[in-house]
Amino acid sequence: MALKSIGGYMFFFGVGSIILSFFNMQFMLLAWIDTWGVAAGWAIRIGLAVLGGAMWMFAPASDTAEG
């Protein structure tokens, strides 16, 4: 799996988790986030969105090996 697509998924789940938290909902995959408290949950959500967005933006377009 390409680094760019992993970053895209991380960004999607981070931003999606932020939006869903306003409706008292969450992704089943990320249900563990709030077990460490509200502040840690928000830090994980924001970090997931920022790191995923950075990976998506700065990763090369394809990870094909030359050979």
C-alpha positions in Angstrom: 0.0 0.0 0.0 1.4 3.4 -1.0 2.3 5.9 1.7 0.1 8.4 0.1 -3.0 6.2 0.5 -2.2 5.5 4.1 -2.0 9.2 4.8 -5.3 9.7 3.1 -7.0 7.0 5.3 -5.4 8.6 8.4 -6.7 12.0 7.4 -10.2 10.7 6.6 -10.5 8.9 10.0 -9.0 11.8 11.9 -11.3 14.4 10.4 -14.2 12.0 10.4 -13.7 11.3 14.1 -13.6 15.0 14.9 -16.9 15.6 13.1 -18.6 12.5 14.6 -17.5 13.5 18.1 -19.8 16.6 17.9 -22.7 14.2 17.4 -21.6 11.9 20.2 -20.7 9.2 17.7 -17.4 7.5 16.8 -15.9 5.1 14.4 -15.8 1.5 15.7 -12.1 1.3 14.8 -11.3 4.3 16.9 -13.5 3.6 19.9 -10.5 3.2 22.2 -9.5 6.9 21.8 -11.5 8.3 24.7 -10.4 5.7 27.2 -7.5 8.0 28.2 -9.7 11.0 28.8 -11.2 13.8 26.7 -7.9 15.8 26.2 -6.0 12.7 25.1 -8.8 11.8 22.7 -8.8 15.2 21.1 -5.0 15.1 20.8 -5.1 11.7 19.1 -7.9 12.9 16.7 -6.1 16.1 15.8 -2.7 14.3 15.5 -4.2 11.6 13.2 -5.7 14.3 10.9 -2.5 16.4 10.8 -0.1 13.6 10.4 -2.3 11.9 7.8 -2.7 15.1 5.9 1.0 15.7 5.9 1.7 12.2 4.7 -0.9 12.6 1.9 0.4 15.9 0.7 4.2 15.2 0.9 4.4 11.6 -0.1 5.5 10.8 -3.6 2.7 10.1 -6.1 3.7 6.4 -6.5 6.0 4.1 -4.6 7.1 2.0 -7.6 10.6 0.6 -7.5 12.9 1.2 -10.4 14.6 -1.8 -11.7 
